[in-house]
Amino acid sequence: MDQIGTHSVVGRVRAHRVTDEIWTPTTELNPNLVLYQWGEIVGKLLTTGDAKYRIGGMYLEFENVASPGDPVSVPTFGRDRTIQYYDDLSGSAVRDYLRVPLTATTYTDEAEQTILNFFARSSGTTGVHGKTFSDTVNSTIFGASLVAFVDSTDATQDLLLSSYYFAVADQQQKLSTSQVGLEWQLALQ
């Protein structure tokens, strides 16, 4: 019997500027890391059909930098990352994250793979831990995670499918004229 491995799930992320509902790409599609929790998410969906485990949104990690365009140093992480990392941001003076719902999804079958696309964008002016998200404090989105919102009202039950950090040149500053959108693509082979 063949086993499904993470080599069978390939993910890529692209950032967009979203102005008046028009999505304009600002980066190329770049690979992300599929985390161990993906197995729990897919396992529940395939065995029990429990729709609570479907992908419901994204975490958009940001830092309020001193000056516009200042680079954000990204943390290292492995496939064992969980929401504990995001909970620990509560102790940071400058980092926080937005917990945003998906704005759209698409599903296509290609040659020997299925392509799933998830779209979400920044919204609101306050991160989960209370830090301001705004152009006035130079908020810069530098990372993200694709998340199953097991209970949409209780973030402590969230499960992370994959995570990604932007290269310094691709980090997305919050502008007064637009939101930051992410397109997250998963290819199931």
C-alpha positions as CSV (number, residue, x, y, z in Angstrom):
1,M,0.0,0.0,0.0
2,D,1.3,3.5,-0.9
3,Q,1.5,6.0,1.9
4,I,0.7,9.6,1.6
5,G,3.8,11.7,2.5
6,T,4.4,15.4,2.5
7,H,6.1,15.1,-0.8
8,S,2.6,14.4,-2.1
9,V,1.4,17.8,-0.8
10,V,3.2,20.8,-2.2
11,G,2.3,24.3,-1.2
12,R,3.1,27.7,-2.6
13,V,2.2,31.3,-1.5
14,R,1.9,34.6,-3.4
15,A,1.2,38.0,-1.9
16,H,-1.2,40.6,-3.5
17,R,-2.2,44.2,-3.0
18,V,-6.0,44.3,-2.7
19,T,-7.6,47.6,-3.7
20,D,-11.3,48.0,-4.4
21,E,-11.6,44.2,-4.7
22,I,-8.9,44.0,-7.3
23,W,-6.1,41.6,-6.5
24,T,-2.7,42.5,-7.9
25,P,0.2,40.1,-7.4
26,T,3.2,41.6,-5.6
27,T,5.4,38.4,-5.4
28,E,5.9,35.2,-7.2
29,L,4.5,31.9,-6.0
30,N,7.0,30.6,-3.4
31,P,7.1,27.2,-1.5
32,N,5.9,26.9,2.0
33,L,6.4,24.2,4.7
34,V,3.6,21.7,5.3
35,L,3.4,21.0,9.0
36,Y,2.7,17.7,10.9
37,Q,-0.8,18.9,11.9
38,W,-1.9,18.6,8.3
39,G,-2.4,14.8,9.0
40,E,-4.8,15.5,11.8
41,I,-6.8,18.0,9.6
42,V,-7.0,15.7,6.5
43,G,-7.5,12.6,8.7
44,K,-10.6,14.1,10.4
45,L,-12.0,15.3,7.0
46,L,-11.5,11.9,5.3
47,T,-12.5,9.6,8.1
48,T,-15.4,11.3,9.9
49,G,-16.3,13.9,7.3
50,D,-16.2,16.5,10.0
51,A,-16.4,19.9,8.2
52,K,-15.1,21.7,11.3
53,Y,-11.6,20.6,10.1
54,R,-11.8,22.3,6.7
55,I,-9.4,25.2,6.1
56,G,-11.2,28.3,7.4
57,G,-8.6,31.0,7.2
58,M,-5.1,32.3,7.6
59,Y,-2.9,33.8,10.3
60,L,-1.1,36.9,8.9
61,E,1.9,37.6,11.1
62,F,3.0,41.2,11.3
63,E,5.5,43.4,13.1
64,N,5.3,47.2,13.7
65,V,8.7,48.4,12.4
66,A,10.4,51.7,13.2
67,S,10.4,53.1,9.6
68,P,8.5,52.1,6.5
69,G,10.4,49.4,4.6
70,D,12.5,48.3,7.6
71,P,13.1,44.5,7.2
72,V,11.7,42.0,9.7
73,S,13.9,39.1,10.8
74,V,12.0,35.9,10.5
75,P,12.1,33.1,13.0
76,T,13.2,29.6,12.1
77,F,10.6,26.8,12.5
78,G,10.0,23.2,11.8
79,R,7.2,21.0,10.8
80,D,6.2,20.6,14.5
81,R,5.0,24.2,14.7
82,T,1.5,24.6,16.3
83,I,-0.6,27.6,17.4
84,Q,1.6,27.7,20.6
85,Y,4.0,29.8,18.6
86,Y,1.2,32.4,17.8
87,D,0.0,32.3,21.5
88,D,3.6,33.2,22.6
89,L,3.5,36.4,20.5
90,S,1.4,37.9,23.3
91,G,4.7,38.7,25.0
92,S,6.1,40.6,22.1
93,A,6.2,44.4,22.1
94,V,6.0,44.6,18.3
95,R,4.7,41.4,16.8
96,D,1.2,40.0,16.5
97,Y,-1.0,38.3,14.0
98,L,-4.4,38.7,12.3
99,R,-6.8,35.7,12.3
100,V,-8.6,36.3,9.1
101,P,-11.3,34.1,7.3
102,L,-10.9,32.9,3.7
103,T,-12.4,35.2,1.1
104,A,-12.5,32.6,-1.6
105,T,-11.4,29.1,-2.6
106,T,-11.0,27.3,-5.9
107,Y,-10.5,23.7,-6.8
108,T,-9.1,22.4,-10.2
109,D,-8.0,19.0,-11.4
110,E,-4.9,19.1,-13.6
111,A,-2.9,16.3,-15.3
112,E,-1.9,14.2,-12.3
113,Q,-2.7,16.6,-9.4
114,T,-5.5,18.5,-7.8
115,I,-4.9,22.2,-7.2
116,L,-6.6,23.9,-4.2
117,N,-6.3,27.7,-3.9
118,F,-7.2,29.6,-0.8
119,F,-7.5,33.4,-0.6
120,A,-7.5,35.7,2.4
121,R,-6.7,39.3,3.1
122,S,-5.8,41.5,5.9
123,S,-8.7,43.2,7.8
124,G,-9.2,45.1,11.0
125,T,-6.9,47.4,12.9
126,T,-5.9,45.2,15.8
127,G,-4.1,41.9,16.0
128,V,-5.2,39.0,18.2
129,H,-3.0,40.1,21.1
130,G,-4.1,43.8,20.8
131,K,-1.3,45.3,18.8
132,T,-2.2,48.0,16.2
133,F,-2.3,46.9,12.6
134,S,-2.0,50.0,10.5
135,D,0.1,52.0,8.0
136,T,0.5,54.6,10.7
137,V,2.6,52.2,12.8
138,N,4.4,50.7,9.8
139,S,2.8,47.3,10.2
140,T,4.6,44.8,7.9
141,I,3.2,41.3,7.2
142,F,6.2,39.0,7.0
143,G,4.7,35.5,7.6
144,A,1.5,33.5,7.4
145,S,-0.1,30.1,8.2
146,L,-3.0,28.3,6.5
147,V,-5.4,27.3,9.3
148,A,-8.3,25.0,10.1
149,F,-10.7,27.0,12.3
150,V,-12.1,24.0,14.2
151,D,-14.3,26.4,16.2
152,S,-14.6,29.8,14.5
153,T,-15.1,31.5,17.9
154,D,-12.3,29.7,19.7
155,A,-8.8,30.2,18.3
156,T,-7.3,27.8,20.9
157,Q,-8.7,24.9,18.8
158,D,-7.1,26.1,15.5
159,L,-4.8,23.6,13.6
160,L,-2.0,24.8,11.3
161,L,-1.7,23.0,7.9
162,S,1.3,25.0,6.7
163,S,3.4,28.1,7.3
164,Y,5.4,30.5,5.3
165,Y,7.8,33.5,5.7
166,F,8.4,36.1,3.0
167,A,11.9,36.9,1.9
168,V,12.9,40.4,3.1
169,A,12.3,41.9,-0.4
170,D,8.8,40.4,-0.5
171,Q,7.6,41.5,3.0
172,Q,4.3,43.3,2.7
173,Q,3.8,46.7,4.3
174,K,0.3,47.8,5.2
175,L,-0.7,50.7,3.1
176,S,-3.5,53.2,3.8
177,T,-4.8,52.6,0.3
178,S,-5.0,48.8,0.3
179,Q,-5.1,45.5,2.2
180,V,-2.6,42.7,1.9
181,G,-4.0,39.6,0.2
182,L,-2.5,36.1,0.2
183,E,-3.1,33.4,-2.4
184,W,-2.2,30.0,-0.9
185,Q,-2.0,27.1,-3.4
186,L,-1.8,23.4,-2.5
187,A,-1.1,20.8,-5.1
188,L,-2.1,17.3,-4.1
189,Q,-0.2,14.7,-6.2
